[in-house]
Amino acid sequence: MPREKPLLHAVVMCDYVHLDPGTGKWSLLGTFTNVNVRTGFPAQHGPVGIFISVSHWTSDLDLILQIVRESTQLIGRLPPIRVPKQEPGRTLVFGLNLPPIPLPAPGRYAIQVLAGDEIFHEFAFAVIDKSAPQNPSQGQKEEPA
């Protein structure tokens, strides 16, 4: 029988994740899907929180998170996170707070979630250069002649 792939319910990028010890509920603060850089490149963004919800794994699982630029340039990779086998139907949720992420240039970036060596989810986000000076006439109304 082929090995069942884990089912990823959510990958959310935010400024910070917090687990309330009293309720067991997660709070995600400042969710975002793009990063605007106003200071020029290279830059960094963060700290960054990542929230993940996963189910349907049939044996002990090593999840690896990595951040890539333009699908080929590895920006960073976390050590494997060991997820022990659980009873069927159980969903695991967890959050990670990471240090600032280096951003060498604008473009397409992605958080890739790997099970072993196989990418089974990719959360893409754009890094946008907002450091260029604004057009001085932009936003100004022309005087009538």
The first five atom37 places (N, CA, C, CB, O) and aatype in JSON, in Angstrom:
{
  "aatype": [12, 14, 1, 6, 11, 14, 10, 10, 8, 0, 19, 19, 12, 4, 3, 18, 19, 8, 10, 3, 14, 7, 16, 7, 11, 17, 15, 10, 10, 7, 16, 13, 16, 2, 19, 2, 19, 1, 16, 7, 13, 14, 0, 5, 8, 7, 14, 19, 7, 9, 13, 9, 15, 19, 15, 8, 17, 16, 15, 3, 10, 3, 10, 9, 10, 5, 9, 19, 1, 6, 15, 16, 5, 10, 9, 7, 1, 10, 14, 14, 9, 1, 19, 14, 11, 5, 6, 14, 7, 1, 16, 10, 19, 13, 7, 10, 2, 10, 14, 14, 9, 14, 10, 14, 0, 14, 7, 1, 18, 0, 9, 5, 19, 10, 0, 7, 3, 6, 9, 13, 8, 6, 13, 0, 13, 0, 19, 9, 3, 11, 15, 0, 14, 5, 2, 14, 15, 5, 7, 5, 11, 6, 6, 14, 0],
  "atom_mask": [
    [1, 1, 1, 1, 1],
    [1, 1, 1, 1, 1],
    [1, 1, 1, 1, 1],
    [1, 1, 1, 1, 1],
    [1, 1, 1, 1, 1],
    [1, 1, 1, 1, 1],
    [1, 1, 1, 1, 1],
    [1, 1, 1, 1, 1],
    [1, 1, 1, 1, 1],
    [1, 1, 1, 1, 1],
    [1, 1, 1, 1, 1],
    [1, 1, 1, 1, 1],
    [1, 1, 1, 1, 1],
    [1, 1, 1, 1, 1],
    [1, 1, 1, 1, 1],
    [1, 1, 1, 1, 1],
    [1, 1, 1, 1, 1],
    [1, 1, 1, 1, 1],
    [1, 1, 1, 1, 1],
    [1, 1, 1, 1, 1],
    [1, 1, 1, 1, 1],
    [1, 1, 1, 0, 1],
    [1, 1, 1, 1, 1],
    [1, 1, 1, 0, 1],
    [1, 1, 1, 1, 1],
    [1, 1, 1, 1, 1],
    [1, 1, 1, 1, 1],
    [1, 1, 1, 1, 1],
    [1, 1, 1, 1, 1],
    [1, 1, 1, 0, 1],
    [1, 1, 1, 1, 1],
    [1, 1, 1, 1, 1],
    [1, 1, 1, 1, 1],
    [1, 1, 1, 1, 1],
    [1, 1, 1, 1, 1],
    [1, 1, 1, 1, 1],
    [1, 1, 1, 1, 1],
    [1, 1, 1, 1, 1],
    [1, 1, 1, 1, 1],
    [1, 1, 1, 0, 1],
    [1, 1, 1, 1, 1],
    [1, 1, 1, 1, 1],
    [1, 1, 1, 1, 1],
    [1, 1, 1, 1, 1],
    [1, 1, 1, 1, 1],
    [1, 1, 1, 0, 1],
    [1, 1, 1, 1, 1],
    [1, 1, 1, 1, 1],
    [1, 1, 1, 0, 1],
    [1, 1, 1, 1, 1],
    [1, 1, 1, 1, 1],
    [1, 1, 1, 1, 1],
    [1, 1, 1, 1, 1],
    [1, 1, 1, 1, 1],
    [1, 1, 1, 1, 1],
    [1, 1, 1, 1, 1],
    [1, 1, 1, 1, 1],
    [1, 1, 1, 1, 1],
    [1, 1, 1, 1, 1],
    [1, 1, 1, 1, 1],
    [1, 1, 1, 1, 1],
    [1, 1, 1, 1, 1],
    [1, 1, 1, 1, 1],
    [1, 1, 1, 1, 1],
    [1, 1, 1, 1, 1],
    [1, 1, 1, 1, 1],
    [1, 1, 1, 1, 1],
    [1, 1, 1, 1, 1],
    [1, 1, 1, 1, 1],
    [1, 1, 1, 1, 1],
    [1, 1, 1, 1, 1],
    [1, 1, 1, 1, 1],
    [1, 1, 1, 1, 1],
    [1, 1, 1, 1, 1],
    [1, 1, 1, 1, 1],
    [1, 1, 1, 0, 1],
    [1, 1, 1, 1, 1],
    [1, 1, 1, 1, 1],
    [1, 1, 1, 1, 1],
    [1, 1, 1, 1, 1],
    [1, 1, 1, 1, 1],
    [1, 1, 1, 1, 1],
    [1, 1, 1, 1, 1],
    [1, 1, 1, 1, 1],
    [1, 1, 1, 1, 1],
    [1, 1, 1, 1, 1],
    [1, 1, 1, 1, 1],
    [1, 1, 1, 1, 1],
    [1, 1, 1, 0, 1],
    [1, 1, 1, 1, 1],
    [1, 1, 1, 1, 1],
    [1, 1, 1, 1, 1],
    [1, 1, 1, 1, 1],
    [1, 1, 1, 1, 1],
    [1, 1, 1, 0, 1],
    [1, 1, 1, 1, 1],
    [1, 1, 1, 1, 1],
    [1, 1, 1, 1, 1],
    [1, 1, 1, 1, 1],
    [1, 1, 1, 1, 1],
    [1, 1, 1, 1, 1],
    [1, 1, 1, 1, 1],
    [1, 1, 1, 1, 1],
    [1, 1, 1, 1, 1],
    [1, 1, 1, 1, 1],
    [1, 1, 1, 1, 1],
    [1, 1, 1, 0, 1],
    [1, 1, 1, 1, 1],
    [1, 1, 1, 1, 1],
    [1, 1, 1, 1, 1],
    [1, 1, 1, 1, 1],
    [1, 1, 1, 1, 1],
    [1, 1, 1, 1, 1],
    [1, 1, 1, 1, 1],
    [1, 1, 1, 1, 1],
    [1, 1, 1, 0, 1],
    [1, 1, 1, 1, 1],
    [1, 1, 1, 1, 1],
    [1, 1, 1, 1, 1],
    [1, 1, 1, 1, 1],
    [1, 1, 1, 1, 1],
    [1, 1, 1, 1, 1],
    [1, 1, 1, 1, 1],
    [1, 1, 1, 1, 1],
    [1, 1, 1, 1, 1],
    [1, 1, 1, 1, 1],
    [1, 1, 1, 1, 1],
    [1, 1, 1, 1, 1],
    [1, 1, 1, 1, 1],
    [1, 1, 1, 1, 1],
    [1, 1, 1, 1, 1],
    [1, 1, 1, 1, 1],
    [1, 1, 1, 1, 1],
    [1, 1, 1, 1, 1],
    [1, 1, 1, 1, 1],
    [1, 1, 1, 1, 1],
    [1, 1, 1, 1, 1],
    [1, 1, 1, 1, 1],
    [1, 1, 1, 0, 1],
    [1, 1, 1, 1, 1],
    [1, 1, 1, 1, 1],
    [1, 1, 1, 1, 1],
    [1, 1, 1, 1, 1],
    [1, 1, 1, 1, 1],
    [1, 1, 1, 1, 1]
  ],
  "atom_positions": [
    [[0.84, -1.17, 0.0], [0.0, 0.0, 0.0], [0.9, 1.24, 0.0], [-0.96, -0.01, 1.22], [1.83, 1.32, 0.8]],
    [[0.63, 2.23, -0.88], [1.46, 3.43, -0.91], [1.31, 4.23, 0.39], [1.1, 4.3, -2.12], [0.25, 4.25, 1.01]],
    [[2.39, 4.9, 0.76], [2.38, 5.72, 1.96], [1.45, 6.91, 1.77], [3.81, 6.19, 2.29], [1.51, 7.61, 0.76]],
    [[0.59, 7.13, 2.75], [-0.35, 8.24, 2.67], [0.39, 9.55, 2.98], [-1.54, 8.04, 3.66], [1.18, 9.62, 3.92]],
    [[0.13, 10.57, 2.15], [0.74, 11.88, 2.39], [-0.02, 12.58, 3.51], [0.75, 12.74, 1.1], [-1.23, 12.4, 3.65]],
    [[0.69, 13.38, 4.31], [-0.02, 14.18, 5.3], [-0.95, 15.17, 4.59], [0.99, 14.93, 6.21], [-0.69, 15.58, 3.46]],
    [[-2.01, 15.54, 5.27], [-2.95, 16.52, 4.74], [-2.71, 17.83, 5.48], [-4.44, 16.04, 4.91], [-2.86, 17.92, 6.69]],
    [[-2.35, 18.84, 4.72], [-2.07, 20.14, 5.3], [-3.34, 20.98, 5.25], [-0.9, 20.85, 4.57], [-3.87, 21.23, 4.17]],
    [[-3.82, 21.42, 6.41], [-5.03, 22.22, 6.48], [-4.73, 23.71, 6.39], [-5.78, 21.93, 7.77], [-5.52, 24.47, 5.83]],
    [[-3.59, 24.13, 6.94], [-3.28, 25.55, 6.96], [-1.78, 25.79, 7.11], [-4.04, 26.25, 8.09], [-1.1, 25.09, 7.85]],
    [[-1.3, 26.79, 6.38], [0.0, 27.4, 6.62], [-0.27, 28.9, 6.56], [1.12, 26.93, 5.56], [-0.66, 29.42, 5.52]],
    [[-0.05, 29.58, 7.68], [-0.31, 31.01, 7.75], [0.96, 31.7, 8.23], [-1.51, 31.32, 8.7], [1.58, 31.29, 9.2]],
    [[1.32, 32.76, 7.52], [2.48, 33.56, 7.88], [1.97, 34.82, 8.57], [3.35, 33.91, 6.62], [1.01, 35.45, 8.12]],
    [[2.63, 35.19, 9.67], [2.19, 36.36, 10.43], [3.38, 36.94, 11.19], [1.04, 35.98, 11.42], [4.51, 36.47, 11.07]],
    [[3.1, 37.99, 11.96], [4.16, 38.61, 12.74], [4.51, 37.79, 13.99], [3.75, 40.01, 13.16], [5.67, 37.77, 14.41]],
    [[3.51, 37.12, 14.57], [3.75, 36.4, 15.81], [2.63, 35.39, 16.04], [3.84, 37.38, 17.0], [1.47, 35.67, 15.76]],
    [[2.99, 34.2, 16.54], [2.0, 33.2, 16.95], [2.12, 33.0, 18.46], [2.2, 31.85, 16.18], [3.21, 33.04, 19.02]],
    [[0.96, 32.77, 19.09], [0.94, 32.61, 20.55], [-0.07, 31.51, 20.9], [0.57, 33.95, 21.26], [-1.19, 31.51, 20.41]],
    [[0.35, 30.6, 21.77], [-0.53, 29.56, 22.3], [-0.92, 29.96, 23.72], [0.16, 28.15, 22.28], [-0.07, 30.05, 24.6]],
    [[-2.22, 30.19, 23.94], [-2.71, 30.54, 25.26], [-2.67, 29.29, 26.13], [-4.15, 31.14, 25.19], [-3.36, 28.31, 25.83]],
    [[-1.89, 29.29, 27.21], [-1.78, 28.08, 28.03], [-3.07, 27.72, 28.75], [-0.67, 28.25, 29.04], [-3.28, 26.56, 29.1]],
    [[-3.94, 28.69, 28.99], [-5.19, 28.42, 29.69], [-6.24, 27.77, 28.81], [0.0, 0.0, 0.0], [-6.97, 26.89, 29.26]],
    [[-6.32, 28.2, 27.56], [-7.38, 27.69, 26.68], [-6.88, 26.72, 25.62], [-8.07, 28.84, 26.0], [-7.67, 25.97, 25.04]],
    [[-5.58, 26.72, 25.36], [-5.04, 25.88, 24.29], [-5.32, 26.45, 22.9], [0.0, 0.0, 0.0], [-5.11, 25.77, 21.9]],
    [[-5.8, 27.69, 22.85], [-6.11, 28.31, 21.56], [-4.91, 29.1, 21.04], [-7.33, 29.24, 21.68], [-4.14, 29.68, 21.81]],
    [[-4.77, 29.09, 19.71], [-3.7, 29.83, 19.05], [-4.19, 31.21, 18.65], [-3.18, 29.07, 17.82], [-5.32, 31.36, 18.2]],
    [[-3.34, 32.2, 18.81], [-3.59, 33.55, 18.3], [-2.52, 33.86, 17.27], [-3.59, 34.62, 19.45], [-1.33, 33.65, 17.51]],
    [[-2.95, 34.35, 16.11], [-2.04, 34.73, 15.04], [-2.15, 36.24, 14.88], [-2.36, 33.98, 13.69], [-3.22, 36.76, 14.56]],
    [[-1.06, 36.93, 15.09], [-1.07, 38.39, 15.07], [-0.41, 38.9, 13.8], [-0.36, 38.96, 16.31], [0.71, 38.51, 13.47]],
    [[-1.12, 39.76, 13.09], [-0.54, 40.42, 11.92], [-0.32, 39.49, 10.74], [0.0, 0.0, 0.0], [0.8, 39.4, 10.23]],
    [[-1.37, 38.8, 10.28], [-1.21, 37.91, 9.12], [-0.93, 38.73, 7.87], [-2.47, 37.04, 8.92], [-1.41, 39.86, 7.73]],
    [[-0.14, 38.16, 6.96], [0.18, 38.85, 5.72], [0.5, 37.85, 4.62], [1.36, 39.8, 5.92], [0.81, 36.69, 4.88]],
    [[0.41, 38.32, 3.38], [0.72, 37.47, 2.23], [1.79, 38.08, 1.33], [-0.53, 37.22, 1.41], [2.31, 37.4, 0.45]],
    [[2.13, 39.34, 1.55], [3.2, 40.0, 0.81], [4.04, 40.8, 1.78], [2.64, 40.91, -0.33], [3.59, 41.16, 2.86]],
    [[5.28, 41.07, 1.39], [6.18, 41.87, 2.2], [6.58, 43.08, 1.38], [7.43, 41.04, 2.67], [7.12, 42.94, 0.28]],
    [[6.33, 44.27, 1.9], [6.75, 45.5, 1.25], [8.04, 45.98, 1.91], [5.65, 46.6, 1.34], [8.1, 46.15, 3.12]],
    [[9.08, 46.18, 1.09], [10.37, 46.64, 1.6], [10.54, 48.1, 1.21], [11.55, 45.77, 1.05], [10.51, 48.45, 0.03]],
    [[10.72, 48.93, 2.21], [10.86, 50.37, 1.96], [12.29, 50.86, 2.13], [9.96, 51.14, 2.88], [12.56, 52.04, 1.9]],
    [[13.21, 49.98, 2.53], [14.58, 50.39, 2.86], [15.61, 49.99, 1.83], [14.97, 49.82, 4.18], [16.8, 50.26, 2.04]],
    [[15.23, 49.38, 0.73], [16.2, 48.89, -0.26], [16.66, 47.48, 0.07], [0.0, 0.0, 0.0], [16.32, 46.91, 1.11]],
    [[17.45, 46.93, -0.84], [17.91, 45.53, -0.71], [19.43, 45.49, -0.64], [17.42, 44.67, -1.89], [20.09, 46.37, -1.19]],
    [[20.0, 44.49, 0.03], [19.32, 43.41, 0.75], [18.59, 43.95, 1.98], [20.32, 42.31, 1.17], [18.95, 44.99, 2.53]],
    [[17.57, 43.22, 2.39], [16.74, 43.62, 3.53], [16.45, 42.39, 4.37], [15.42, 44.29, 3.07], [16.92, 41.29, 4.07]],
    [[15.69, 42.58, 5.41], [15.19, 41.47, 6.2], [13.8, 41.82, 6.7], [16.15, 41.12, 7.37], [13.46, 43.0, 6.84]],
    [[13.02, 40.8, 6.98], [11.67, 41.01, 7.49], [11.45, 40.11, 8.69], [10.6, 40.73, 6.39], [11.76, 38.92, 8.67]],
    [[10.91, 40.71, 9.72], [10.6, 39.85, 10.85], [10.77, 40.57, 12.16], [0.0, 0.0, 0.0], [11.07, 41.76, 12.23]],
    [[10.55, 39.77, 13.19], [10.41, 38.32, 13.19], [9.14, 37.87, 12.48], [10.42, 37.8, 14.61], [8.23, 38.66, 12.21]],
    [[9.09, 36.58, 12.18], [7.99, 35.99, 11.42], [7.44, 34.8, 12.2], [8.46, 35.56, 10.0], [8.19, 33.96, 12.7]],
    [[6.11, 34.74, 12.28], [5.45, 33.59, 12.88], [4.86, 32.73, 11.78], [0.0, 0.0, 0.0], [4.39, 33.24, 10.76]],
    [[4.89, 31.42, 11.98], [4.29, 30.49, 11.02], [3.4, 29.53, 11.81], [5.4, 29.71, 10.2], [3.83, 28.92, 12.79]],
    [[2.16, 29.41, 11.35], [1.18, 28.53, 11.97], [0.86, 27.41, 10.98], [-0.12, 29.31, 12.38], [0.64, 27.67, 9.8]],
    [[0.85, 26.16, 11.47], [0.62, 25.0, 10.6], [-0.4, 24.07, 11.26], [1.95, 24.24, 10.32], [-0.38, 23.86, 12.47]],
    [[-1.29, 23.52, 10.43], [-2.25, 22.51, 10.86], [-2.14, 21.33, 9.89], [-3.71, 23.09, 10.91], [-2.26, 21.52, 8.68]],
    [[-1.92, 20.13, 10.41], [-1.69, 18.96, 9.58], [-2.37, 17.73, 10.19], [-0.17, 18.7, 9.41], [-2.48, 17.61, 11.41]],
    [[-2.83, 16.82, 9.32], [-3.43, 15.56, 9.77], [-3.09, 14.45, 8.77], [-4.97, 15.71, 9.94], [-2.42, 14.69, 7.77]],
    [[-3.56, 13.26, 9.07], [-3.45, 12.09, 8.18], [-2.01, 11.64, 7.91], [-4.12, 12.4, 6.87], [-1.65, 11.37, 6.76]],
    [[-1.21, 11.57, 8.94], [0.1, 10.94, 8.76], [0.04, 9.57, 9.41], [1.25, 11.81, 9.36], [-0.55, 9.41, 10.48]],
    [[0.65, 8.61, 8.77], [0.47, 7.21, 9.19], [1.68, 6.63, 9.92], [0.16, 6.36, 8.0], [1.63, 5.49, 10.38]],
    [[2.75, 7.4, 10.03], [3.93, 6.95, 10.77], [4.64, 8.19, 11.29], [4.88, 6.08, 9.87], [4.25, 9.32, 10.97]],
    [[5.67, 7.99, 12.09], [6.43, 9.14, 12.55], [6.83, 9.97, 11.33], [7.69, 8.7, 13.37], [7.19, 9.42, 10.29]],
    [[6.77, 11.28, 11.47], [6.95, 12.17, 10.34], [7.94, 13.26, 10.7], [5.61, 12.78, 9.9], [7.86, 13.84, 11.78]],
    [[8.87, 13.53, 9.81], [9.77, 14.67, 9.98], [9.33, 15.76, 9.03], [11.25, 14.26, 9.72], [9.45, 15.62, 7.81]],
    [[8.81, 16.86, 9.59], [8.43, 18.01, 8.78], [9.61, 18.98, 8.73], [7.16, 18.71, 9.35], [10.25, 19.25, 9.74]],
    [[9.87, 19.49, 7.56], [10.95, 20.47, 7.36], [10.33, 21.7, 6.72], [12.12, 19.88, 6.48], [9.57, 21.59, 5.76]],
    [[10.66, 22.85, 7.25], [10.24, 24.12, 6.65], [11.47, 24.8, 6.08], [9.52, 25.03, 7.68], [12.51, 24.88, 6.72]],
    [[11.32, 25.28, 4.84], [12.4, 26.04, 4.25], [11.81, 27.23, 3.49], [13.27, 25.15, 3.31], [10.66, 27.19, 3.04]],
    [[12.61, 28.27, 3.36], [12.21, 29.45, 2.61], [13.12, 29.56, 1.4], [12.27, 30.75, 3.5], [14.34, 29.5, 1.52]],
    [[12.49, 29.73, 0.23], [13.24, 29.82, -1.02], [12.83, 31.09, -1.76], [13.01, 28.56, -1.91], [11.74, 31.63, -1.55]],
    [[13.72, 31.55, -2.64], [13.43, 32.68, -3.52], [13.47, 32.17, -4.95], [14.46, 33.85, -3.31], [14.39, 31.46, -5.34]],
    [[12.45, 32.54, -5.73], [12.35, 32.16, -7.14], [12.51, 30.65, -7.33], [13.42, 32.89, -7.97], [13.07, 30.2, -8.33]],
    [[12.02, 29.87, -6.36], [11.97, 28.39, -6.39], [13.31, 27.69, -6.33], [11.27, 27.95, -7.61], [13.35, 26.47, -6.19]],
    [[14.43, 28.43, -6.42], [15.72, 27.74, -6.47], [16.72, 28.21, -5.41], [16.32, 27.92, -7.82], [17.56, 27.42, -4.98]],
    [[16.63, 29.46, -4.97], [17.62, 29.99, -4.03], [17.15, 29.74, -2.6], [17.84, 31.51, -4.27], [16.17, 30.32, -2.15]],
    [[17.87, 28.86, -1.9], [17.53, 28.55, -0.52], [17.93, 29.72, 0.37], [18.24, 27.25, -0.05], [19.09, 30.12, 0.42]],
    [[16.94, 30.28, 1.08], [17.17, 31.4, 1.99], [17.42, 30.88, 3.41], [15.98, 32.38, 1.97], [18.27, 31.41, 4.12]],
    [[16.67, 29.87, 3.81], [16.83, 29.3, 5.14], [16.07, 28.0, 5.27], [0.0, 0.0, 0.0], [15.08, 27.77, 4.56]],
    [[16.54, 27.15, 6.18], [15.91, 25.85, 6.39], [15.99, 25.52, 7.87], [16.59, 24.74, 5.52], [17.05, 25.61, 8.48]],
    [[14.84, 25.12, 8.43], [14.8, 24.74, 9.84], [15.17, 23.27, 9.99], [13.41, 25.0, 10.44], [14.98, 22.49, 9.06]],
    [[15.7, 22.9, 11.15], [15.92, 21.47, 11.4], [14.59, 20.74, 11.38], [16.65, 21.25, 12.76], [13.55, 21.35, 11.61]],
    [[14.59, 19.44, 11.1], [13.34, 18.68, 11.06], [12.56, 18.77, 12.37], [13.63, 17.22, 10.73], [13.14, 18.78, 13.46]],
    [[11.25, 18.82, 12.24], [10.34, 18.8, 13.39], [9.73, 17.41, 13.42], [9.23, 19.94, 13.3], [8.97, 17.04, 12.52]],
    [[10.04, 16.62, 14.45], [9.53, 15.25, 14.56], [8.08, 15.28, 15.03], [10.4, 14.42, 15.54], [7.76, 15.82, 16.08]],
    [[7.21, 14.68, 14.22], [5.79, 14.57, 14.54], [5.5, 13.08, 14.71], [4.89, 15.22, 13.42], [5.43, 12.35, 13.72]],
    [[5.32, 12.63, 15.97], [5.07, 11.2, 16.19], [3.71, 10.78, 15.66], [5.17, 10.87, 17.66], [2.77, 11.57, 15.62]],
    [[3.64, 9.52, 15.25], [2.38, 8.94, 14.76], [1.29, 9.12, 15.82], [2.56, 7.42, 14.41], [1.53, 8.93, 17.01]],
    [[0.1, 9.48, 15.35], [-1.03, 9.69, 16.24], [-2.19, 8.8, 15.8], [-1.46, 11.17, 16.26], [-2.13, 8.15, 14.76]],
    [[-3.24, 8.78, 16.61], [-4.42, 8.0, 16.24], [-5.06, 8.63, 15.0], [-5.44, 7.94, 17.43], [-4.95, 9.83, 14.78]],
    [[-5.73, 7.81, 14.18], [-6.35, 8.31, 12.96], [-7.33, 9.47, 13.25], [-7.09, 7.18, 12.24], [-8.04, 9.46, 14.25]],
    [[-7.33, 10.44, 12.36], [-8.25, 11.56, 12.48], [-7.76, 12.7, 13.35], [0.0, 0.0, 0.0], [-8.42, 13.74, 13.43]],
    [[-6.63, 12.54, 13.99], [-6.12, 13.61, 14.85], [-5.47, 14.69, 13.99], [-5.09, 13.05, 15.88], [-4.77, 14.4, 13.03]],
    [[-5.73, 15.93, 14.34], [-5.1, 17.07, 13.66], [-4.12, 17.72, 14.62], [-6.17, 18.1, 13.18], [-4.44, 17.98, 15.78]],
    [[-2.94, 17.96, 14.13], [-1.9, 18.61, 14.92], [-1.79, 20.06, 14.46], [-0.53, 17.88, 14.77], [-1.7, 20.33, 13.26]],
    [[-1.81, 20.99, 15.4], [-1.57, 22.39, 15.08], [-0.37, 22.86, 15.89], [-2.83, 23.26, 15.38], [-0.22, 22.51, 17.06]],
    [[0.47, 23.65, 15.26], [1.6, 24.21, 15.98], [2.04, 25.51, 15.33], [2.77, 23.21, 16.03], [1.73, 25.78, 14.17]],
    [[2.75, 26.29, 16.09], [3.26, 27.56, 15.6], [4.73, 27.7, 15.9], [0.0, 0.0, 0.0], [5.24, 27.15, 16.87]],
    [[5.39, 28.44, 15.06], [6.82, 28.71, 15.22], [7.04, 30.21, 15.09], [7.67, 27.93, 14.18], [6.5, 30.85, 14.2]],
    [[7.85, 30.77, 15.98], [8.27, 32.15, 15.85], [9.73, 32.14, 15.43], [8.07, 32.95, 17.19], [10.6, 31.63, 16.14]],
    [[9.98, 32.72, 14.26], [11.31, 32.68, 13.65], [11.97, 34.04, 13.73], [11.21, 32.22, 12.18], [11.3, 35.06, 13.83]],
    [[13.3, 34.06, 13.7], [14.0, 35.35, 13.63], [13.75, 35.99, 12.27], [15.53, 35.16, 13.89], [13.17, 35.36, 11.38]],
    [[14.19, 37.24, 12.09], [14.0, 37.9, 10.79], [14.53, 37.07, 9.62], [14.68, 39.27, 10.8], [15.55, 36.39, 9.72]],
    [[13.8, 37.15, 8.51], [14.16, 36.41, 7.29], [14.96, 37.33, 6.37], [12.88, 35.88, 6.56], [14.52, 38.44, 6.09]],
    [[16.12, 36.88, 5.9], [16.87, 37.71, 4.94], [16.17, 37.75, 3.58], [18.31, 37.17, 4.77], [15.68, 36.73, 3.1]],
    [[16.13, 38.92, 2.99], [15.5, 39.12, 1.68], [16.54, 39.78, 0.77], [14.19, 40.0, 1.79], [16.7, 41.0, 0.8]],
    [[17.25, 38.99, -0.04], [18.32, 39.55, -0.85], [17.85, 40.45, -1.99], [19.14, 38.44, -1.41], [18.59, 41.33, -2.43]],
    [[16.63, 40.23, -2.48], [16.14, 40.99, -3.63], [14.62, 40.85, -3.69], [16.8, 40.5, -4.97], [14.05, 39.95, -3.08]],
    [[13.96, 41.75, -4.44], [12.52, 41.58, -4.62], [12.24, 40.33, -5.46], [11.9, 42.82, -5.3], [13.13, 39.81, -6.13]],
    [[11.01, 39.85, -5.4], [10.65, 38.68, -6.21], [9.67, 37.78, -5.5], [0.0, 0.0, 0.0], [9.03, 38.16, -4.52]],
    [[9.58, 36.57, -6.03], [8.68, 35.56, -5.48], [9.44, 34.69, -4.49], [8.06, 34.68, -6.62], [10.5, 34.15, -4.8]],
    [[8.9, 34.58, -3.31], [9.47, 33.74, -2.26], [8.42, 32.7, -1.88], [9.9, 34.59, -1.01], [7.25, 32.84, -2.23]],
    [[8.84, 31.67, -1.17], [7.89, 30.66, -0.73], [8.39, 29.99, 0.54], [7.65, 29.62, -1.83], [9.59, 29.78, 0.73]],
    [[7.43, 29.65, 1.39], [7.69, 28.75, 2.51], [7.29, 27.38, 2.02], [6.9, 29.18, 3.84], [6.13, 27.15, 1.68]],
    [[8.23, 26.47, 1.99], [7.95, 25.11, 1.55], [7.89, 24.2, 2.77], [9.04, 24.62, 0.54], [8.74, 24.28, 3.66]],
    [[6.88, 23.35, 2.8], [6.74, 22.35, 3.86], [7.07, 21.0, 3.23], [5.29, 22.36, 4.49], [6.43, 20.57, 2.28]],
    [[8.09, 20.35, 3.78], [8.53, 19.06, 3.26], [8.23, 17.97, 4.27], [10.03, 19.09, 2.94], [8.35, 18.17, 5.48]],
    [[7.84, 16.81, 3.77], [7.73, 15.59, 4.56], [8.85, 14.69, 4.03], [6.28, 14.9, 4.45], [8.77, 14.18, 2.91]],
    [[9.88, 14.51, 4.85], [11.07, 13.84, 4.33], [11.72, 14.77, 3.32], [0.0, 0.0, 0.0], [12.02, 15.93, 3.63]],
    [[11.95, 14.28, 2.11], [12.55, 15.11, 1.06], [11.54, 15.61, 0.05], [13.63, 14.32, 0.35], [11.91, 16.25, -0.94]],
    [[10.25, 15.34, 0.28], [9.23, 15.7, -0.69], [8.47, 16.95, -0.27], [8.25, 14.55, -0.88], [7.95, 17.03, 0.84]],
    [[8.41, 17.94, -1.17], [7.63, 19.14, -0.91], [6.16, 18.77, -1.06], [8.03, 20.31, -1.87], [5.73, 18.32, -2.12]],
    [[5.38, 18.97, 0.01], [3.96, 18.68, -0.14], [3.1, 19.92, 0.03], [3.54, 17.62, 0.85], [1.87, 19.84, -0.09]],
    [[3.72, 21.05, 0.31], [2.96, 22.31, 0.29], [3.94, 23.47, 0.12], [2.12, 22.48, 1.6], [5.06, 23.44, 0.63]],
    [[3.47, 24.48, -0.61], [4.27, 25.69, -0.8], [3.36, 26.89, -0.63], [4.95, 25.7, -2.2], [2.33, 27.01, -1.3]],
    [[3.74, 27.78, 0.28], [3.0, 29.02, 0.52], [3.82, 30.15, -0.09], [2.75, 29.25, 2.06], [4.84, 30.54, 0.46]],
    [[3.36, 30.67, -1.23], [4.11, 31.7, -1.95], [3.74, 33.09, -1.45], [3.85, 31.59, -3.46], [2.6, 33.36, -1.08]],
    [[4.72, 33.97, -1.46], [4.48, 35.37, -1.13], [5.44, 36.24, -1.95], [4.66, 35.64, 0.39], [6.53, 35.8, -2.33]],
    [[5.01, 37.46, -2.2], [5.82, 38.39, -2.99], [6.56, 39.33, -2.06], [4.94, 39.18, -3.98], [6.03, 39.79, -1.05]],
    [[7.81, 39.62, -2.42], [8.58, 40.66, -1.75], [8.66, 41.81, -2.75], [10.02, 40.15, -1.3], [9.21, 41.67, -3.84]],
    [[8.1, 42.96, -2.35], [7.9, 44.08, -3.27], [8.8, 45.24, -2.86], [6.42, 44.52, -3.29], [8.85, 45.63, -1.69]],
    [[9.51, 45.79, -3.84], [10.39, 46.93, -3.61], [9.57, 48.21, -3.58], [11.5, 47.01, -4.7], [9.07, 48.66, -4.61]],
    [[9.43, 48.79, -2.4], [8.71, 50.06, -2.24], [9.68, 51.19, -1.9], [7.63, 49.93, -1.14], [9.26, 52.25, -1.43]],
    [[10.98, 50.98, -2.14], [11.98, 51.98, -1.78], [12.16, 53.05, -2.85], [13.3, 51.31, -1.5], [12.76, 54.09, -2.57]],
    [[11.66, 52.82, -4.07], [11.82, 53.8, -5.14], [11.09, 55.09, -4.77], [11.29, 53.24, -6.49], [10.0, 55.04, -4.22]],
    [[11.7, 56.24, -5.08], [11.02, 57.5, -4.75], [9.74, 57.64, -5.54], [11.94, 58.69, -5.04], [9.64, 57.22, -6.69]],
    [[8.76, 58.24, -4.9], [7.48, 58.47, -5.56], [7.63, 59.59, -6.57], [6.37, 58.82, -4.53], [8.45, 60.49, -6.4]],
    [[6.84, 59.54, -7.62], [6.8, 60.6, -8.62], [6.29, 61.86, -7.91], [5.88, 60.21, -9.84], [5.2, 61.84, -7.34]],
    [[7.07, 62.98, -7.94], [6.67, 64.17, -7.2], [5.32, 64.72, -7.63], [7.7, 65.23, -7.35], [4.63, 65.35, -6.82]],
    [[4.92, 64.51, -8.87], [3.63, 65.05, -9.33], [2.48, 64.12, -8.96], [3.65, 65.27, -10.85], [1.32, 64.48, -9.1]],
    [[2.81, 62.93, -8.49], [1.75, 61.97, -8.16], [0.97, 62.48, -6.97], [2.34, 60.56, -7.86], [1.55, 62.9, -5.96]],
    [[-0.33, 62.46, -7.07], [-1.18, 62.89, -5.99], [-1.45, 64.38, -5.99], [0.0, 0.0, 0.0], [-2.25, 64.86, -5.19]],
    [[-0.81, 65.14, -6.89], [-1.06, 66.57, -6.96], [-2.01, 66.86, -8.1], [0.27, 67.36, -7.14], [-1.94, 66.24, -9.16]],
    [[-2.88, 67.79, -7.86], [-3.83, 68.17, -8.91], [-3.22, 69.27, -9.77], [-5.17, 68.65, -8.3], [-2.51, 70.14, -9.27]],
    [[-3.51, 69.21, -11.04], [-3.02, 70.26, -11.94], [-3.87, 71.5, -11.76], [-3.05, 69.79, -13.41], [-5.08, 71.43, -11.55]],
    [[-3.21, 72.65, -11.84], [-3.92, 73.94, -11.79], [-4.66, 74.14, -13.09], [-2.94, 75.12, -11.53], [-4.12, 73.84, -14.16]],
    [[-5.87, 74.62, -13.03], [-6.6, 74.88, -14.29], [-5.93, 76.02, -15.06], [-8.09, 75.23, -14.01], [-5.42, 76.96, -14.45]],
    [[-5.93, 75.93, -16.37], [-5.27, 76.95, -17.21], [-6.12, 78.16, -17.39], [-4.91, 76.39, -18.56], [-5.71, 79.11, -18.07]]
  ]
}
